[in-house]
Amino acid sequence: MSSLKQKAISGATWSLTGRILQQGSQFVFGIILARLLLPAEYGLVSMAMVFVIVLQVFIDSGFSAAIIQRKNLTNTDLSTVFYINLILSTLAYIILFFSAGEIAEFYNEPQLLKIVRVLSLLVFLFALSIVQNSLLTRDVNFKLRTRIEFTSQVLSSIIAIFLAYKGYGVWALIWKTLFNQIFINIQLWFQNNWFPSLEFSKSSFKELFSFSSKLLLSGLLDTIYRQLYRLVVGKFYPAAELGFYTRAEQFKNLPSQTISGALMSFLLPVFSKMQDEPERLKKAALKVIKIVMFFNINAMIVMGIIADPMIHVLLGDKWSGAIPYLQLIVLVGVFFPMHAINVQILAALGRSDLFLRIEVLKKMIGIPPILLAIFVGIEAMIIGMIATSLIALSINTYYTKKLINLGLLEQLKSLSHSFIITAVLVMCLLPAVYFLKNYFNQIVLLVSVLFAALLIIFFLSRFMKMEEYVELKEIVINLKRKYGRK
């Protein structure tokens, strides 16, 4: 096995492990918090985070991807990026702090004045760790990153649960977010060997920014577009409704962004090493698509099928408003990892210009769903998001077809067995949940359907002798042997 393949498998394993641990712990602690807090309190935090998340992308400015992609990286480059991040984060903090009144007035929620001003500290805290985090990704050192993110998640969640239990309400969520970033920063600075030197280079800035500027614009477009949904729901609907939508989105993100988040972390450094070998890059990308989508498609469809009993069992009846949103929004997440993989191919090839062009096109076709939210309703908005997701996928794959001859049809054809399993799951389990939910205990129904889904996936995968199933099985066996000896 080549050293690159070994490093890729190790990086992928730790990246995915980190995401599973982080998202898993967030899921478990999130259930506890959701039972202690109200949907409207989640809605208030989502309103404020719309602006924080957009500014975080602005502060990064695409430099993290530039650090990962750059072949010859110097300490001067890193120090230059660090100081740029600090300057931008200071400006962003000042802007957000003094805009808090206007944000509260926009949503007609007076509580947001203090909430926004406290959460604005996140933009500065985030800037302190961009370079260190990018270096770990560049070195495919996901073992350390996994430990840092998981530890921070657990510690901040424990603090939040304590505060929620003591009646601090929305502030339990706010302090959880802040403490999570603080714990990440502390560990990154103490466990990373890099420290900034007192130097700043205009030439380094120009070279890095020539690549990162297009990623910055595309990243801002993508983030603003995604946050617009929350902004519109928060503006035109009660805070509780935004809480329901956000909770449905979080459930959807559990499988889709656990996988795609791990992909975004390790694929760029690995794919970048293949940028001069298009055929090799194509084979690697196709294999990743098959394995990842086998997980994601089935996870999304099963989540949509069990949405009703799952929400009632895990969160309680007060969150039942999230059920119809979850049943639809999982279809938005079905192809999310494919979007991530195709975009990372462009970044690895250094084509940030195409990256930007794609984002502009996708956001232009994404306007109608936002208008549907204003004039029709949230469910209509999600249906529009499903349609635009499919159109966006065809745009993403247009350029991968041109650059490495890996188009949409070839990618979808490779997933044919996964689609067969999905069809069987829907035909067998969806009617069962619909007709039995009023006659069975919700816990019994949830466990039974999950068990049946796993059996269907397992037996059909073996019957069809799916390549992705065999590969996953071999990886798991090898990992058990490797770590079983220790």
C-alpha positions in Angstrom: 0.0 0.0 0.0 1.5 3.4 -1.0 2.4 5.9 1.7 -0.2 8.4 0.3 -2.9 5.7 0.4 -2.0 4.8 4.0 -2.0 8.4 5.0 -5.3 9.0 3.3 -6.9 6.0 5.0 -5.5 7.0 8.4 -6.6 10.6 7.8 -10.1 9.6 6.6 -10.5 7.2 9.6 -9.5 9.8 12.2 -11.4 12.6 10.4 -14.6 10.5 10.2 -14.0 9.2 13.8 -13.7 12.8 15.0 -16.9 13.8 13.2 -18.8 10.9 14.6 -17.5 11.5 18.1 -18.2 15.2 17.9 -21.6 14.9 16.2 -22.5 12.0 18.4 -21.7 13.7 21.6 -23.4 16.9 20.3 -26.5 14.8 19.5 -26.7 13.1 22.9 -26.0 16.3 24.9 -28.3 18.2 22.5 -31.2 15.8 23.4 -30.6 16.5 27.1 -30.6 20.3 26.4 -33.6 20.2 24.2 -35.6 18.6 27.0 -34.5 21.3 29.4 -34.9 24.3 27.0 -37.7 25.6 24.8 -37.8 25.7 20.9 -38.0 29.5 21.1 -34.7 29.7 23.0 -33.0 27.7 20.2 -34.6 30.1 17.7 -33.1 33.2 19.4 -29.6 31.7 19.2 -30.1 30.8 15.6 -31.1 34.4 14.8 -27.9 35.7 16.2 -25.6 33.0 14.8 -26.7 33.9 11.2 -24.4 37.0 11.4 -21.6 35.3 13.4 -21.3 32.5 10.9 -21.1 34.8 7.9 -18.4 36.9 9.6 -16.4 33.8 10.4 -16.2 33.0 6.7 -15.1 36.6 6.0 -12.4 36.3 8.7 -11.0 33.1 7.3 -11.0 34.7 3.8 -10.2 31.4 2.2 -6.7 31.4 3.7 -7.1 28.1 5.5 -7.7 26.4 2.1 -4.7 28.3 0.7 -2.5 27.0 3.5 -3.6 23.4 2.9 -3.3 23.6 -0.9 0.1 25.5 -1.1 3.0 23.3 -2.1 5.8 25.4 -0.5 4.7 27.0 2.7 6.9 29.2 4.8 6.7 30.6 8.3 6.3 34.0 6.8 3.2 32.9 5.0 1.7 31.5 8.2 2.5 34.6 10.3 1.1 36.9 7.6 -2.2 34.9 7.5 -2.4 35.0 11.3 -2.1 38.8 11.6 -4.6 39.3 8.7 -7.1 37.0 10.6 -6.6 39.1 13.8 -7.1 42.4 12.0 -10.3 41.1 10.2 -11.7 39.6 13.4 -11.2 42.8 15.4 -13.1 44.7 12.7 -15.8 42.1 12.5 -16.3 42.1 16.3 -16.6 45.9 16.4 -19.2 45.9 13.5 -21.2 43.1 15.1 -21.2 44.6 18.6 -22.5 48.0 17.4 -25.0 46.4 15.0 -26.7 44.4 17.8 -29.4 47.0 18.3 -30.3 47.0 14.6 -30.3 43.1 14.5 -32.7 43.0 17.6 -34.9 45.5 15.9 -34.9 43.6 12.6 -36.2 40.5 14.3 -38.3 42.4 16.8 -36.7 40.5 19.6 -35.2 42.8 22.3 -33.3 40.0 24.0 -31.1 39.8 20.9 -29.2 43.0 21.9 -27.3 41.3 24.7 -27.2 37.9 22.9 -25.5 39.3 19.8 -23.0 41.3 21.7 -21.9 38.3 23.7 -21.8 35.9 20.8 -19.8 38.4 18.8 -16.8 37.3 20.8 -16.9 34.1 18.8 -15.5 35.9 15.7 -12.3 36.9 17.6 -11.9 33.5 19.3 -12.3 31.8 15.9 -9.5 33.8 14.3 -7.0 32.8 16.9 -7.1 29.1 15.8 -7.4 29.3 12.0 -3.7 28.8 11.2 -3.2 26.1 13.8 -6.2 24.2 12.6 -5.2 24.5 9.0 -1.7 23.1 9.7 -3.3 20.0 11.4 -5.4 19.5 8.3 -2.5 20.0 5.9 -0.5 17.4 7.8 -3.5 15.0 7.9 -3.1 15.0 11.7 -6.8 14.2 12.4 -6.0 12.1 15.5 -5.0 15.2 17.4 -7.8 17.2 16.0 -10.3 14.5 16.9 -9.1 14.6 20.5 -9.3 18.4 20.7 -12.8 18.7 19.2 -14.3 15.9 21.1 -12.9 17.1 24.5 -14.1 20.6 23.8 -17.5 19.4 22.8 -18.0 17.3 26.0 -16.7 20.0 28.4 -18.8 22.8 26.9 -21.9 20.6 26.8 -21.6 19.6 30.5 -21.4 23.3 31.4 -24.4 24.1 29.2 -26.5 21.3 30.8 -25.6 22.5 34.3 -26.7 26.1 33.3 -29.9 24.9 31.7 -30.7 22.8 34.7 -30.2 25.9 36.9 -32.6 27.9 34.8 -30.3 30.1 32.7 -32.4 29.3 29.6 -31.0 30.7 26.3 -27.7 31.6 28.0 -26.9 28.0 28.5 -26.7 27.7 24.7 -24.7 30.9 24.3 -22.1 29.9 26.9 -21.8 26.4 25.4 -20.9 27.9 22.0 -18.3 30.3 23.6 -16.7 27.7 25.9 -16.4 25.2 23.0 -14.3 27.6 21.0 -12.2 28.6 24.1 -11.4 25.0 24.8 -10.5 24.3 21.2 -8.1 27.3 21.2 -6.4 26.4 24.4 -5.7 22.9 23.2 -4.5 24.0 19.7 -2.1 26.5 21.1 -0.6 24.1 23.7 -0.4 21.1 21.4 0.6 22.7 18.1 4.3 23.4 17.5 3.7 26.6 15.4 3.7 30.1 16.9 3.6 33.3 14.9 6.8 35.3 14.3 6.9 39.1 14.1 6.9 39.3 10.4 4.4 40.3 7.7 5.0 39.9 4.0 3.0 41.7 1.3 4.2 39.2 -1.4 3.0 36.3 0.7 -0.4 38.0 1.2 -0.7 38.6 -2.6 0.2 35.1 -3.5 -2.1 33.5 -1.0 -4.9 35.9 -1.6 -4.8 35.3 -5.4 -6.0 31.8 -4.6 -8.0 32.4 -1.5 -9.9 35.5 -2.7 -12.1 33.4 -5.0 -12.7 30.9 -2.3 -13.6 33.7 0.1 -16.2 35.0 -2.4 -17.6 31.6 -3.0 -17.6 30.8 0.7 -19.4 34.0 1.5 -22.0 33.4 -1.2 -22.6 29.8 0.0 -22.7 30.8 3.7 -25.0 33.9 3.2 -27.2 31.8 1.0 -27.6 29.0 3.6 -28.0 31.5 6.5 -30.7 33.4 4.5 -33.1 30.5 5.1 -32.7 31.0 8.9 -32.9 34.7 8.6 -36.1 34.6 6.6 -37.7 32.1 8.9 -36.7 34.1 12.0 -38.0 37.3 10.4 -41.4 36.2 9.2 -42.2 33.4 11.7 -42.1 33.1 15.5 -38.8 32.2 17.3 -40.3 28.8 18.2 -40.8 28.0 14.5 -37.2 28.8 13.7 -36.3 26.5 16.6 -38.3 23.7 15.0 -36.7 24.3 11.6 -33.2 24.5 13.2 -33.7 21.3 15.1 -34.8 19.5 11.9 -31.8 20.9 10.1 -29.5 19.6 12.9 -30.9 16.1 12.7 -30.4 16.2 8.9 -26.8 17.4 9.4 -26.0 14.5 11.7 -25.2 12.0 9.0 -24.7 14.4 6.0 -22.3 16.8 7.5 -20.6 14.3 9.7 -19.5 12.6 6.5 -19.1 15.7 4.3 -17.3 17.6 7.1 -14.8 14.7 7.5 -14.4 14.8 3.7 -13.8 18.5 3.5 -11.1 18.0 6.1 -9.0 15.3 4.5 -9.9 15.3 0.8 -8.3 18.6 -0.1 -4.8 17.7 1.2 -5.1 14.2 -0.3 -6.6 15.3 -3.6 -4.0 18.1 -3.8 -1.2 15.5 -3.9 -2.9 14.0 -7.0 -3.4 17.3 -8.9 -0.9 16.3 -11.6 -2.5 12.8 -12.1 -6.1 13.3 -13.3 -6.8 9.6 -13.9 -5.7 8.7 -10.5 -7.7 11.6 -9.0 -10.8 10.4 -10.9 -10.5 6.8 -9.6 -10.0 8.0 -6.0 -12.9 10.4 -6.2 -15.3 7.8 -7.6 -14.3 5.3 -4.9 -14.9 7.9 -2.2 -18.3 8.8 -3.7 -19.5 5.2 -3.7 -18.5 4.5 -0.1 -19.7 7.8 1.3 -23.0 7.9 -0.5 -23.8 4.3 0.5 -23.8 5.6 4.1 -25.4 8.9 3.5 -28.3 7.9 1.2 -29.5 5.2 3.5 -29.0 7.2 6.7 -31.1 10.1 5.3 -33.9 8.0 4.0 -34.2 6.0 7.3 -34.1 9.3 9.3 -37.0 10.6 7.2 -39.0 7.3 7.7 -38.6 7.3 11.5 -38.9 11.1 12.0 -42.2 10.9 13.8 -41.4 8.4 16.5 -37.8 9.7 16.8 -38.8 13.2 17.6 -41.4 12.1 20.2 -39.0 9.6 21.9 -35.9 11.7 21.9 -37.1 15.3 22.4 -40.7 15.0 23.6 -44.1 16.3 22.4 -43.1 20.0 22.6 -40.8 19.4 19.5 -43.5 17.8 17.3 -43.5 20.9 15.1 -40.1 19.8 13.8 -41.5 16.5 12.3 -42.8 17.7 9.0 -39.7 19.8 8.4 -37.4 16.8 9.1 -39.4 14.5 6.8 -38.7 16.9 3.9 -35.3 18.3 4.7 -33.5 14.9 4.7 -34.0 14.9 0.9 -32.0 18.1 0.8 -29.1 16.3 2.5 -29.1 13.2 0.4 -26.6 14.4 -2.2 -24.7 16.8 0.2 -21.5 14.8 0.3 -21.4 14.6 -3.5 -21.5 18.4 -3.6 -18.5 18.5 -1.2 -16.4 15.9 -3.1 -16.9 17.6 -6.5 -16.1 21.0 -5.1 -13.0 19.7 -3.3 -11.7 18.3 -6.7 -11.8 21.9 -8.1 -10.0 23.3 -5.1 -7.3 20.5 -5.2 -6.7 21.3 -8.9 -6.2 25.0 -7.9 -9.3 26.1 -9.9 -10.7 28.5 -7.4 -12.0 30.6 -10.3 -14.4 27.7 -11.3 -15.2 27.3 -7.6 -16.5 30.9 -7.5 -18.3 30.6 -10.8 -20.2 27.6 -9.6 -21.2 29.2 -6.3 -22.6 32.3 -8.2 -24.7 30.1 -10.5 -26.0 27.9 -7.7 -27.0 30.9 -5.6 -28.9 32.5 -8.5 -31.1 29.4 -8.8 -31.5 29.3 -5.0 -33.5 32.5 -4.7 -37.0 31.1 -5.4 -37.1 28.8 -2.3 -36.4 31.8 -0.1 -39.3 33.6 -1.7 -41.5 30.6 -1.1 -40.8 30.8 2.6 -42.0 34.4 2.7 -45.1 34.0 0.6 -46.1 30.3 0.9 -44.6 28.6 4.0 -41.6 26.8 5.4 -42.5 23.4 3.9 -42.8 24.9 0.4 -39.4 26.5 1.0 -37.8 23.1 1.8 -39.4 21.5 -1.3 -37.8 24.3 -3.3 -34.5 23.5 -1.6 -34.7 19.9 -2.8 -35.2 21.0 -6.4 -32.3 23.5 -6.3 -30.0 20.9 -4.6 -30.5 18.6 -7.7 -29.9 21.4 -10.1 -26.8 22.5 -8.2 -25.4 19.0 -8.3 -25.5 19.0 -12.1 -23.7 22.4 -12.1 -21.0 21.0 -9.7 -20.4 17.9 -11.8 -20.2 19.8 -15.1 -16.6 21.0 -14.4 -15.4 17.7 -12.9 -16.5 16.2 -16.2 -14.4 18.6 -18.1 -11.3 18.5 -15.9 -11.1 14.8 -14.9 -13.8 13.2 -17.1 -16.0 12.4 -14.1 -19.5 13.6 -14.9 -22.9 13.4 -13.2 -24.2 10.3 -15.0 -21.1 8.3 -14.2 -21.3 9.3 -10.5 -25.0 8.4 -10.3 -24.5 5.2 -12.2 -22.0 4.1 -9.5 -24.7 4.6 -6.9 -27.3 2.3 -8.6 -27.1 -0.4 -5.9 -27.5 2.2 -3.1 -30.7 3.5 -4.8 -32.1 0.0 -5.0 -31.7 -0.4 -1.2 -33.3 3.0 -0.7 -36.3 2.1 -2.8 -36.8 -1.1 -0.8 -36.5 0.8 2.5 -39.2 3.3 1.5 -41.6 0.6 0.1 -41.3 -1.6 3.2 -40.9 0.7 6.1 -42.7 4.0 5.3 -46.2 2.3 5.2 -45.4 0.4 8.4 -44.6 3.6 10.3 -47.6 5.4 8.9 -50.1 2.7 9.8 -48.6 1.5 13.1 -47.6 4.8 14.8 -51.0 5.1 16.5 -51.1 1.5 17.7 -47.5 0.8 18.9 -45.5 2.3 21.7 -43.3 5.0 20.2 -40.0 3.5 21.6 -40.9 0.0 20.4 -41.8 1.3 16.9 -38.6 3.3 16.7 -36.4 0.4 17.7 -38.3 -2.1 15.5 -38.0 0.1 12.3 -34.4 0.8 12.9 -33.6 -2.9 13.3 -35.6 -3.8 10.2 -33.7 -1.0 8.2 -30.3 -2.4 9.3 -31.4 -6.0 8.3 -32.6 -4.8 4.8 -29.4 -2.8 4.2 -27.1 -5.7 5.4 -28.8 -8.5 3.4 -29.3 -6.5 0.2 -25.6 -5.3 0.3 -24.4 -8.8 0.6 -26.8 -10.2 -2.0 -25.7 -7.6 -4.5 -22.1 -8.0 -3.5 -21.7 -4.2 -3.4 -18.1 -3.1 -3.8 -18.5 -0.3 -1.3 -19.9 -2.8 1.3 -16.9 -5.1 0.8 -14.5 -2.2 1.0 -16.0 -0.9 4.2 -16.0 -4.4 5.7 -12.3 -4.8 4.9 -11.5 -1.4 6.4 -13.3 -2.3 9.6 -11.6 -5.7 9.9 -8.2 -4.2 9.3 -8.8 -1.5 11.9 -10.0 -4.1 14.4 -6.8 -6.1 13.8 -4.6 -3.1 14.0 -6.0 -1.7 17.2 -6.9 -5.1 18.7 -3.2 -5.9 19.0 -2.5 -2.7 21.1 
